[in-house]
């Protein structure tokens, strides 16, 4: 019976060497095309990720405007400078909005791991557990997708010993 498998007269799946070679070449070409398609998708994904990382790296400028405004608002002598920095920040945000970059509100919203990066958890009286109570850095969307998550502080239930 084992001899029947090696006999081309009895095995219908047996191919002549040239036919087998042609079949293998075609299979190799198909797998090569498939591998090239996978490689292309990988390279496109890697490039998209790298571009998003580069765009997000430019956002600290906006964070610095936020910090400057927050620090200067308590100083009456810096009112004129504060107004100027505020105007520059608003204009920069308008320009970014033309390209699809928009900030999103986090404080008071439920924590969403897709949009928020928790940097701290604090007991918060009067806040539901998992609610964002503070924002360290604003989050931004690019054409409806998260460009950079907001860095936030999330509420935890108050300790039972505190009540």
C-alpha positions as CSV (number, residue, x, y, z in Angstrom):
1,X,0.0,0.0,0.0
2,X,2.9,2.4,0.8
3,X,4.3,1.6,-2.6
4,X,1.0,2.8,-4.2
5,X,1.5,6.3,-2.9
6,X,4.8,6.6,-4.6
7,X,3.5,5.1,-7.9
8,X,2.4,7.9,-10.3
9,X,0.1,5.5,-12.1
10,X,-2.0,4.9,-8.9
11,X,-1.8,8.3,-7.1
12,X,-4.0,11.0,-8.8
13,X,-2.3,13.8,-6.8
14,X,1.1,12.9,-8.2
15,X,2.5,15.7,-10.4
16,X,5.3,15.7,-12.9
17,X,8.4,17.5,-11.5
18,X,7.9,20.5,-13.8
19,X,4.3,20.8,-12.8
20,X,5.2,20.5,-9.1
21,X,7.9,23.1,-9.6
22,X,5.4,25.5,-11.3
23,X,2.9,24.9,-8.5
24,X,5.5,25.7,-5.8
25,X,6.6,28.9,-7.7
26,X,3.0,30.1,-7.8
27,X,2.5,29.4,-4.1
28,X,5.8,31.2,-3.3
29,X,4.7,34.2,-5.4
30,X,1.4,34.4,-3.6
31,X,3.0,34.2,-0.2
32,X,5.6,36.8,-1.2
33,X,2.7,39.2,-2.2
34,X,1.0,38.5,1.0
35,X,4.1,39.2,3.0
36,X,4.7,42.5,1.1
37,X,1.1,43.6,1.9
38,X,1.6,42.9,5.6
39,X,4.9,44.7,5.5
40,X,3.3,47.7,3.8
41,X,0.5,47.8,6.4
42,X,3.1,47.6,9.2
43,X,5.2,50.4,7.8
44,X,2.1,52.6,7.3
45,X,1.0,52.0,10.9
46,X,4.4,52.7,12.2
47,X,4.6,55.9,10.2
48,X,1.1,57.0,11.5
49,X,2.2,56.3,15.1
50,X,5.4,58.2,14.6
51,X,3.6,61.2,13.1
52,X,1.1,61.2,16.0
53,X,4.0,61.1,18.5
54,X,5.7,64.0,16.7
55,X,2.5,66.1,16.7
56,X,1.9,65.3,20.4
57,X,5.5,66.4,21.2
58,X,4.5,69.9,20.1
59,X,1.7,70.2,22.6
60,X,3.8,71.1,25.6
61,X,3.9,74.7,24.2
62,X,0.1,74.8,24.9
63,X,0.7,73.3,28.4
64,X,3.3,76.1,29.1
65,X,0.8,78.8,28.1
66,X,-1.7,77.2,30.5
67,X,0.9,77.2,33.3
68,X,2.0,80.8,32.6
69,X,-1.6,82.0,32.7
70,X,-2.4,80.1,35.8
71,X,0.6,81.5,37.6
72,X,0.1,85.1,36.4
73,X,-3.7,85.3,37.1
74,X,-3.0,85.8,40.8
75,X,-0.7,88.8,40.2
76,X,-2.5,92.1,39.6
77,X,0.7,93.7,38.3
78,X,0.9,91.1,35.5
79,X,-2.6,91.8,34.2
80,X,-1.4,93.3,30.9
81,X,1.0,90.4,30.3
82,X,-1.6,87.9,31.2
83,X,-4.0,89.4,28.7
84,X,-1.4,89.2,26.0
85,X,-0.4,85.6,26.7
86,X,-4.1,84.7,26.8
87,X,-4.7,86.3,23.3
88,X,-1.7,84.4,21.9
89,X,-2.9,81.1,23.4
90,X,-6.4,81.6,21.9
91,X,-5.0,82.4,18.5
92,X,-2.8,79.3,18.6
93,X,-5.8,77.2,19.5
94,X,-7.8,78.7,16.6
95,X,-5.0,77.9,14.2
96,X,-4.8,74.3,15.5
97,X,-8.6,73.9,15.2
98,X,-8.3,74.7,11.5
99,X,-6.1,71.6,11.2
100,X,-8.5,69.4,13.3
101,X,-6.7,69.7,16.7
102,X,-9.1,70.5,19.6
103,X,-8.8,70.3,23.4
104,X,-11.4,68.4,25.3
105,X,-12.9,68.9,28.7
106,X,-12.0,66.4,31.4
107,X,-12.8,67.9,34.9
108,X,-16.2,66.6,36.1
109,X,-16.3,63.8,33.5
110,X,-16.1,60.1,34.3
111,X,-12.6,58.7,33.9
112,X,-12.2,57.2,30.4
113,X,-8.9,55.3,29.8
114,X,-9.2,56.1,26.1
115,X,-9.1,59.9,26.8
116,X,-7.5,60.2,30.2
117,X,-4.2,59.2,31.8
118,X,-4.5,59.0,35.6
119,X,-1.5,60.6,37.4
120,X,-3.1,60.6,40.8
121,X,-6.1,59.4,42.8
122,X,-7.5,61.4,45.7
123,X,-10.4,61.1,48.1
124,X,-12.9,63.6,47.0
125,X,-15.9,64.6,49.1
126,X,-19.0,65.1,47.0
127,X,-17.6,63.5,43.8
128,X,-18.5,60.1,42.4
129,X,-15.8,57.5,42.4
130,X,-13.9,57.6,39.1
131,X,-14.7,61.2,38.3
132,X,-11.9,63.4,37.1
133,X,-11.4,66.1,39.7
134,X,-8.3,67.9,38.4
135,X,-6.4,68.2,35.1
136,X,-2.6,68.4,35.1
137,X,-2.4,68.7,31.3
138,X,-5.2,69.1,28.7
139,X,-6.0,66.4,26.3
140,X,-6.4,66.9,22.6
141,X,-8.3,65.3,19.8
142,X,-7.2,65.2,16.1
143,X,-10.1,64.9,13.8
144,X,-12.2,63.0,16.4
145,X,-9.4,60.7,17.6
146,X,-7.3,61.2,20.8
147,X,-4.1,62.8,19.9
148,X,-2.9,63.1,23.5
149,X,-4.8,61.9,26.6
150,X,-5.4,64.4,29.4
151,X,-3.3,63.9,32.5
152,X,-5.8,63.8,35.3
153,X,-6.5,63.2,39.0
154,X,-9.3,60.8,39.7
155,X,-11.7,60.8,42.7
156,X,-11.7,57.9,45.1
157,X,-14.3,57.4,47.8
158,X,-13.5,59.2,51.0
159,X,-12.0,56.9,53.7
160,X,-14.5,55.5,56.1
161,X,-12.3,56.8,59.0
162,X,-12.9,60.4,57.7
163,X,-16.7,60.2,57.9
